[in-house]
Amino acid sequence: MNSFEELFFSFGASWHNSVILPFLLLLFVGFVTGFLFWRKIKLVYVRWFLLFLFGLMPAGVYFAFYPIYHSDINNDYRVVEIDSAFVKSKPTLEIIVLPNCPFCLQSIEMIVQLKNRNPELPIVYKILSKKGSGGDIEPQLKKNQIDYDFITNSSELRKITKGSFPTFLFYPKANSKAKAWDNNSFGTMALDYIEDQ
């Protein structure tokens, strides 16, 4: 999350809105700037060109550096049937990770923000490791005071992760159907969904 998005986020905007609002603001500012030049230019085609240029250029440059991803627009989760022994009494988020996975390490920053906004939400990282070694991710989780456990590979786990790490698994309260997102489908819409539960 960049500082422009964090500004909207700090004002209480949702995850999704904190990504969308900077674009809308830049489009608005761009078109206002274009209309200011509109009156000063006599040639009609130059007027329209400048309006188009000033209207879209700020948002276009911002988008080049901070794109909106598919996961910021759609909430594409899979429903996973879980064993009744694993049904949670309150909503819980588990993140299944590999010890040295770079994408798994990158997820920590976003999860820390989620935890700060929702301190009552139980969040647990599940580190897939045969030897109980946490690799690079374990010290980061300790530093950020995020709970974690070690798990071993199983056929049930392979069904859940489908070979994609990190996999985000959300257990709704007292429900035998969990929601699962892979790294590409977990975005602002998923975060809003979790916060709304």
Disulfide bonds with the S-S distance in Angstrom:
none
